[in-house]
Amino acid sequence: MKKIRVVIGSKNPIKIDCVKNAFSKYFKNIKIIGTDIESGVPNQPKSDRKTIKGAARRATQSLLKDNKADFGVGIEGGLECIKNNLYAFAWICIKSRKGKIGLGRTASFLLPPKIEELIKLGKELGEADDIVFDIKNSKQKMGAIGLLSKGKLDRKKLYEQGVICALLPFLNKKLY
């Protein structure tokens, strides 16, 4: 059986692990490779549109960077202001070598006012979390969702859900 090669446009261990977990639920023989890819959007995109654009670019560039890859994956975290409240989420784009695309979005969650204020001052979400919770490098660990949910839902589980949603067109070829 041919090994499925998946390249993700990030070297963040959380993103690599969530892609590995999601793909391994459906495919037996996989290889996951992380690579540095620029998203082409601001470091903290503040709309669905910009966040999708960043995820799609990461997926496309991952495929271009590795000509042996079967799939390119882009994960882009974003923010959106809804009724004067700031919400966090991520979009996931999976692109096959044949050009088929799957998009998935994680659940979104409300950010507390202290974190929102730091973001308005120019901090990225991970930096704001580190300041408010007095920790280091939270975005490479449980992320904002893990800190806010008291560890019951971490960034890896949240992103894994979005990766599975993005895989749906590839898992149901007759329907998509």
Secondary structure, DSSP 8 states (H G I E B T S, - for coil): ---EEEEES---HHHHHHHHHHHHTT-SSEEEEE-----SS-SS--SHHHHHHHHHHHHHHHHHH-TT-SEEEEEEEEEEEETTEEEEEEEEEEEETTS-EEEEE---EE--HHHHHHHHTT--HHHHHHHHHT-S-GGGTTHHHHHHTTTSS-HHHHHHHHHHHHHHHHH-TTT-
